[in-house]
Amino acid sequence: MKRGFFDVRTPFFNPLWRRVVAVVLPSAWALVELMNGQPFWAVVFGASAAFLAWQFFVVWVPSPPDED
């Protein structure tokens, strides 16, 4: 199955802790940028965190391990 560029449904993200870290890091960086007076970068990182949160916690379906 061909995956798109922004497809995050890979076996790497099956463990919950990896999905949580992948959402928390850009969220925290968005807050850092906002506190430093950089609203553009805050929006960019906030949007990426929102996208990841949607993909990982709303529409998530674990993918099977890759077969080599």
Backbone as JSON Lines, residues from 0, in Angstrom:
{"i":0,"aa":"M","n":[0.84,-1.18,0.0],"ca":[0.0,0.0,0.0],"c":[0.88,1.24,0.0]}
{"i":1,"aa":"K","n":[0.62,2.14,-0.93],"ca":[1.41,3.36,-1.02],"c":[0.92,4.36,0.03]}
{"i":2,"aa":"R","n":[1.87,4.92,0.77],"ca":[1.54,5.86,1.83],"c":[1.81,7.28,1.34]}
{"i":3,"aa":"G","n":[1.0,8.22,1.82],"ca":[1.2,9.61,1.47],"c":[2.33,10.24,2.27]}
{"i":4,"aa":"F","n":[2.68,11.46,1.93],"ca":[3.78,12.15,2.59],"c":[3.5,12.4,4.06]}
{"i":5,"aa":"F","n":[2.27,12.73,4.41],"ca":[1.92,13.04,5.79],"c":[1.24,11.88,6.5]}
{"i":6,"aa":"D","n":[1.41,10.68,6.01],"ca":[0.8,9.52,6.64],"c":[1.63,9.11,7.85]}
{"i":7,"aa":"V","n":[1.05,9.23,9.03],"ca":[1.77,8.9,10.27],"c":[1.37,7.53,10.8]}
{"i":8,"aa":"R","n":[0.58,6.81,10.06],"ca":[0.13,5.48,10.5],"c":[1.17,4.42,10.12]}
{"i":9,"aa":"T","n":[2.25,4.42,10.87],"ca":[3.33,3.47,10.67],"c":[3.48,2.64,11.94]}
{"i":10,"aa":"P","n":[4.07,1.47,11.84],"ca":[4.26,0.65,13.05],"c":[5.11,1.33,14.12]}
{"i":11,"aa":"F","n":[5.94,2.29,13.72],"ca":[6.76,3.01,14.7],"c":[5.91,3.69,15.76]}
{"i":12,"aa":"F","n":[4.74,4.18,15.39],"ca":[3.88,4.92,16.33],"c":[2.85,4.04,17.02]}
{"i":13,"aa":"N","n":[2.92,2.74,16.93],"ca":[1.97,1.88,17.63],"c":[2.02,2.03,19.15]}
{"i":14,"aa":"P","n":[3.22,2.15,19.78],"ca":[3.22,2.36,21.24],"c":[2.64,3.73,21.59]}
{"i":15,"aa":"L","n":[1.81,3.76,22.61],"ca":[1.14,5.01,23.01],"c":[2.13,6.1,23.4]}
{"i":16,"aa":"W","n":[3.21,5.74,24.09],"ca":[4.13,6.77,24.57],"c":[4.78,7.53,23.42]}
{"i":17,"aa":"R","n":[5.01,6.88,22.3],"ca":[5.6,7.59,21.15],"c":[4.62,8.58,20.55]}
{"i":18,"aa":"R","n":[3.35,8.21,20.54],"ca":[2.35,9.13,20.01],"c":[2.19,10.34,20.93]}
{"i":19,"aa":"V","n":[2.22,10.1,22.23],"ca":[2.11,11.2,23.19],"c":[3.29,12.16,23.04]}
{"i":20,"aa":"V","n":[4.5,11.62,22.97],"ca":[5.69,12.47,22.81],"c":[5.63,13.25,21.51]}
{"i":21,"aa":"A","n":[5.16,12.62,20.44],"ca":[5.08,13.29,19.14],"c":[4.08,14.44,19.14]}
{"i":22,"aa":"V","n":[3.12,14.43,20.05],"ca":[2.16,15.54,20.15],"c":[2.65,16.58,21.15]}
{"i":23,"aa":"V","n":[3.24,16.14,22.25],"ca":[3.66,17.07,23.3],"c":[4.81,17.97,22.85]}
{"i":24,"aa":"L","n":[5.78,17.42,22.13],"ca":[6.94,18.23,21.74],"c":[6.57,19.43,20.86]}
{"i":25,"aa":"P","n":[5.82,19.27,19.77],"ca":[5.47,20.47,19.0],"c":[4.52,21.41,19.76]}
{"i":26,"aa":"S","n":[3.71,20.86,20.66],"ca":[2.84,21.72,21.47],"c":[3.68,22.59,22.39]}
{"i":27,"aa":"A","n":[4.66,21.99,23.03],"ca":[5.54,22.75,23.92],"c":[6.33,23.79,23.14]}
{"i":28,"aa":"W","n":[6.8,23.41,21.96],"ca":[7.57,24.37,21.16],"c":[6.69,25.52,20.67]}
{"i":29,"aa":"A","n":[5.43,25.25,20.4],"ca":[4.5,26.32,20.03],"c":[4.36,27.32,21.18]}
{"i":30,"aa":"L","n":[4.31,26.82,22.4],"ca":[4.24,27.72,23.56],"c":[5.52,28.53,23.71]}
{"i":31,"aa":"V","n":[6.66,27.91,23.48],"ca":[7.94,28.63,23.55],"c":[7.96,29.76,22.52]}
{"i":32,"aa":"E","n":[7.56,29.46,21.31],"ca":[7.54,30.47,20.26],"c":[6.55,31.59,20.58]}
{"i":33,"aa":"L","n":[5.42,31.25,21.15],"ca":[4.43,32.26,21.51],"c":[4.97,33.17,22.61]}
{"i":34,"aa":"M","n":[5.64,32.59,23.59],"ca":[6.2,33.4,24.68],"c":[7.34,34.28,24.18]}
{"i":35,"aa":"N","n":[8.01,33.89,23.11],"ca":[9.1,34.69,22.55],"c":[8.61,35.71,21.52]}
{"i":36,"aa":"G","n":[7.31,35.82,21.36],"ca":[6.75,36.82,20.46],"c":[6.83,36.45,18.99]}
{"i":37,"aa":"Q","n":[6.79,35.18,18.69],"ca":[6.84,34.71,17.31],"c":[5.53,33.99,16.96]}
{"i":38,"aa":"P","n":[4.48,34.74,16.66],"ca":[3.18,34.1,16.44],"c":[3.14,33.21,15.2]}
{"i":39,"aa":"F","n":[3.91,33.53,14.15],"ca":[3.89,32.69,12.95],"c":[4.34,31.27,13.28]}
{"i":40,"aa":"W","n":[5.5,31.14,13.94],"ca":[6.02,29.82,14.27],"c":[5.17,29.12,15.32]}
{"i":41,"aa":"A","n":[4.55,29.89,16.19],"ca":[3.64,29.28,17.16],"c":[2.46,28.64,16.45]}
{"i":42,"aa":"V","n":[1.94,29.3,15.44],"ca":[0.82,28.74,14.67],"c":[1.27,27.51,13.88]}
{"i":43,"aa":"V","n":[2.46,27.56,13.29],"ca":[2.96,26.43,12.51],"c":[3.11,25.19,13.4]}
{"i":44,"aa":"F","n":[3.76,25.35,14.56],"ca":[3.96,24.2,15.44],"c":[2.65,23.79,16.12]}
{"i":45,"aa":"G","n":[1.8,24.75,16.43],"ca":[0.5,24.41,17.01],"c":[-0.37,23.63,16.04]}
{"i":46,"aa":"A","n":[-0.32,24.02,14.77],"ca":[-1.09,23.3,13.76],"c":[-0.56,21.88,13.57]}
{"i":47,"aa":"S","n":[0.76,21.73,13.59],"ca":[1.31,20.38,13.44],"c":[0.95,19.52,14.65]}
{"i":48,"aa":"A","n":[0.94,20.11,15.83],"ca":[0.54,19.35,17.03],"c":[-0.93,18.97,16.94]}
{"i":49,"aa":"A","n":[-1.76,19.87,16.46],"ca":[-3.19,19.56,16.32],"c":[-3.41,18.45,15.29]}
{"i":50,"aa":"F","n":[-2.68,18.51,14.18],"ca":[-2.79,17.45,13.17],"c":[-2.39,16.1,13.74]}
{"i":51,"aa":"L","n":[-1.26,16.08,14.46],"ca":[-0.81,14.82,15.05],"c":[-1.78,14.32,16.11]}
{"i":52,"aa":"A","n":[-2.32,15.22,16.92],"ca":[-3.29,14.8,17.94],"c":[-4.52,14.18,17.26]}
{"i":53,"aa":"W","n":[-4.98,14.79,16.18],"ca":[-6.13,14.24,15.44],"c":[-5.8,12.85,14.9]}
{"i":54,"aa":"Q","n":[-4.64,12.72,14.26],"ca":[-4.26,11.45,13.66],"c":[-4.02,10.36,14.7]}
{"i":55,"aa":"F","n":[-3.4,10.72,15.83],"ca":[-3.0,9.72,16.81],"c":[-4.08,9.35,17.82]}
{"i":56,"aa":"F","n":[-5.02,10.24,18.09],"ca":[-5.97,9.96,19.16],"c":[-7.43,9.97,18.73]}
{"i":57,"aa":"V","n":[-7.73,10.44,17.54],"ca":[-9.12,10.46,17.08],"c":[-9.35,9.39,16.01]}
{"i":58,"aa":"V","n":[-8.49,9.35,15.0],"ca":[-8.71,8.42,13.89],"c":[-7.68,7.3,13.86]}
{"i":59,"aa":"W","n":[-6.98,7.07,14.93],"ca":[-5.88,6.09,14.96],"c":[-6.39,4.66,14.82]}
{"i":60,"aa":"V","n":[-5.77,3.94,13.93],"ca":[-5.95,2.49,13.78],"c":[-4.54,1.92,13.71]}
{"i":61,"aa":"P","n":[-4.14,1.1,14.67],"ca":[-2.77,0.58,14.64],"c":[-2.46,-0.16,13.34]}
{"i":62,"aa":"S","n":[-1.3,0.09,12.81],"ca":[-0.92,-0.59,11.59],"c":[-0.18,-1.88,11.93]}
{"i":63,"aa":"P","n":[-0.34,-2.88,11.11],"ca":[0.38,-4.13,11.36],"c":[1.87,-3.93,11.12]}
{"i":64,"aa":"P","n":[2.71,-4.72,11.78],"ca":[4.15,-4.61,11.54],"c":[4.49,-4.88,10.08]}
{"i":65,"aa":"D","n":[5.51,-4.19,9.59],"ca":[5.94,-4.42,8.21],"c":[6.53,-5.82,8.07]}
{"i":66,"aa":"E","n":[6.18,-6.44,6.96],"ca":[6.73,-7.77,6.68],"c":[7.85,-7.62,5.67]}
{"i":67,"aa":"D","n":[9.03,-8.05,6.03],"ca":[10.17,-7.95,5.12],"c":[10.41,-9.24,4.38]}
